[in-house]
Amino acid sequence: MSDGKRSEATRAQLFSLGNTIESLNPASSRESNLQQLALTELHDLTVARNQRILKGQEALHPILWIGLLVGGAMSIAYSYVFGMDDRTAHAIMVGVLTVSIVGILFMIKAIDRPYNGDVKVTPSAMEEVVAIIQSGR
């Protein structure tokens, strides 16, 4: 997912699981209800997977980045209009505003793509669940 791609092996396993669930022949209404519940859960799992894949491929549009950068620059430039008698205090205020805007832009960039970069969702939780399922616990 960090490459913005989907795993065909996982897709094949989901189809296989779906075919297995659909091929069951329930002998009672309880088994029929369980089969229906399994199909519902599989559907929910597939929808969640597709949403994760789409989120991994999305990024902030370049036009929005231009708007953010121009807006930040305009805000900093506008702060120069409000001059103060004390130039040191004015420079500190402009500096704090600049650092704040740059920090916000950096955070937006860091979390722009959820599955790659410095701030990302890692597969460790999913790997732990898979390990639990495979161990039979």
N, C-alpha and C positions, 0 to 999 in steps of 0.2 A: 504494500500500500504506500510505502514511502516513495515509490516510483510513479505513483498515480495509476497503477495497473491492477487488474484483478487476476486472481489465481484460477486458472482453468481446472486445476486438480480439485480445488474446493468446489467449484461449480459442478464438476462431474460427480463429486461425492454427494452434493445436495440433491442432484437429479436422481442418483442411485437410491438415496434415502427416501425420496418421495415415491419412487417406483415401488420400493419395498413396502412402504406403508400402504400405498394404494392396492397392492397385490394381495394384501391380507384378506382373508374371508372370515369376517366375524361370525361367530356361532351364536352369540347372544347379544342382547341390547347393550349390556355392559361393555362387551368387546367392541361393539359398534361405536359407542360413545368414546371409548379410549382411542379408537382409530381416528375418529373425527377430531378429538383433542390433539392427537399427534399431528394431523394434517394442519390444524390451526397453528400449532407451535412452529411447525416447519415453515409455514407461510410467514409468520412473524419474524422468524430467524432470517429468511430470505429478504424480506423487506428491510430489516435492520442492516443486513450486509450490503444491500444495494445503496442504502443511505450513506453508509460509511465510505463506500467506494466513490460515490458522488462528492461527498465532502472532501475526500482526499484529492480529487481532481480540481476542485474549485479553488480559485485564488481571487484576490481583490483585483478588479479590472484596472488596467493602466490609467484609464480616465479618472477613476477615483483616486489613484495615487497622485496624479497631477493636481487634482482638486485639494487633496490633503497638503501637499507640499506648497502649493501657491497660497492656500489659506493660512498655513503656518507662517510663511514668509510675510504675508500681508499683516498678520497679527503682530509679528515682531516689529515690522516697519512702522505700524500704526502706534506702537508703544513709544516710539521716538517723538511723536507729536506732543505728548504730554511731558514737556520739559519740567524740570524741578530746579530749584535754586541750588540744591546740593547735587553736584554732578556725580559724586561717588554713590549716593543713594539711588540716583536714576540709573547709573550703570549696573548696580547690583540688581535692581528690579528688572531691567531688560535682560540681564544675564540669567536670572531665575526663570523668567518667562521663556527664554530661548532653550534652556536646559529642559524645562517641562515639556515644551512642544517636541523637541528632539526625542526625549524619552518616550513620549506617547507614540510618536511615529515608529520608533524602534520596537516598542511592544506590539504595535499593530503588525509590523513586518515579521516579528518573531512568531506570532500565533496565526499568521495568514494561512499557512498550510498545516493542517493538524497532524500529519503523519511524517513530516520531515523537518529538518532544521534543529535548532537548539532546544526549543520548547515543542515537544511532540508527544503524541500518544504512543506508547510503546506496546508491543505485543505480549509483554510479560504476563499480564492477567489472563489473556486468552491461552497462552502456553501452559499456564498453571492449571487451568480448567481442563485442557486437553490431556495433560499428564494425569490428573485425577480420574478422568473418564477411562483412560487407557489402563490405569492400575486397578480399576474395578472397585475403588473405595466409595 
